[in-house]
Amino acid sequence: MIKNKKNKRKTRSPMEFEVSQNFLEMVAHKNSCSSLDMYEQEKSRGQVIEWGGVFWVCVGSTSQYQSYLDAQLHRVVPKEQYQEPPHSYNGNDPDGYYPGGKFKDRKGKWWVITDDEIEFVPLKEKEPA
């Protein structure tokens, strides 16, 4: 994690993983950023994705010419397992917008968003030898 001296906001680069285009599209179609409401969390909804034995929620994706270029995800844990401070509502949280925020999945289970982030990108094509 890097601390920016100018505005004292912590910044970090998420770990990047190469995945198949089909998997990237499946994740991007479960993008929950428009239904995650960190200010009125009782209304907040999201779709949980399991990957690598861990649960995630997609909070953003980028596409160009009907092809996804990336998807950004945050790790989530069941609400009863979350031990960190709750989400602050001031909009200037140095840890970002999502960490500590809670949401319900389609089955009604509550999840909390952590500050662990990853990014999926398409597999790079191998150049011919």
N, C-alpha and C positions, 0 to 999 in steps of 0.2 A: 504494500500500500504506500502511496506517495502522498505527502502532505504539501499542498500548494501554499507557499508562503504569502502570496498576494491576498487570497480570500480565505485562507485557512480551511478550505474544503478538501477533504480526503478524496483522492482520485485513485482508481485502480483500473487495470486492464483485465477483462475477464479472460479466463483460459479458453483457448480456441481449439475446437475439435473438428476434424474433417469427417463428414458423414455422407451417405449416398444422397443423391438429389431427391429420391422418393421419400426417404426418412425426413429430410429437411422440409419438404413440402407438407408432410403429415404434421410435423411440429408447428410449422408456421400457420397451418389451418386451425390449430388450437390456441392461437395467440389470444391472450386474455386481457391485453392492456385496456381495451375499451370497456370492459366490464369490471375491472378492479377499481374500487372507489376507496381511496385511503382516507377520505374525509368522512364518509358515511359508510363505515365498514359493515354495518348490518345489511346493506344493499349489495356489498361486494361479492362478485362471483368469479370463478375461474376454473380452468380445466387442468388437472394435475397429470403430468407425464412422468412415467417411471423410466429412468435411463441410468445404467451403471449401478443399479441397486439403490438408487437415491431418487427422491421425488423432486420434480421441478415444475415451474409454471413459466410459460412463454410470455414475455412482456414486450416483445417487439420483433419485427422482421423487416427485411428489405427485399424488394423484388424489382426486376427490370426485364422488360420484354417477356412477360409471363413466366419468368424463371426466378426462383428465390436465390438470393445472394448470401443471406445469413439469417439467423434467428438468435435472439438474446433470451436467456433463461435465468431465473433465480431459483435457488434451492428452497424448498418448502418443507416444513415439519408439521406434524399434527399439533394443534393448539396446546394440548396438555403437555407436550414435550418442550415447548419453547421457554427458554430461561433468560433471554435478553430483555432489555427495556422495550416497552410497547412503542409503536410508531408515534413520532412527534408530528403534530399537525401544523407546524409553523411554515412549512415549505422551504425552509433554509437548513434542513437537517444535513450535517456534513456526511452522513452515511448514505444519502440519496433519498429518493421518493418512496421506494417500496419496503425496505427492511423494517420489520416489526409490524407490518400491516397484515391484517387477517382477512380471509375470504372463505366462502363456502364453495364446495364442489357440487356437482350435479346430484350427489347422493345425500347432501346436507351435512357433510363432515367439514368441520372448521380446520383451516390450515393457516400457518403464519409464514410469511416470506422472510428468509434470512438474507444476509448481505453477501452470500456466496453466489458468484455469477459465472456462467459459461456462455460461450457463443459457438453455434454450429455454423460451419461453412461447407460448401460442396467439396467433394473429393477433387483434388487437382488431377487433371488428365496427365497421364505419363507421356512424355515425349518419346517419339520413335527413336530407337537406337541406331 
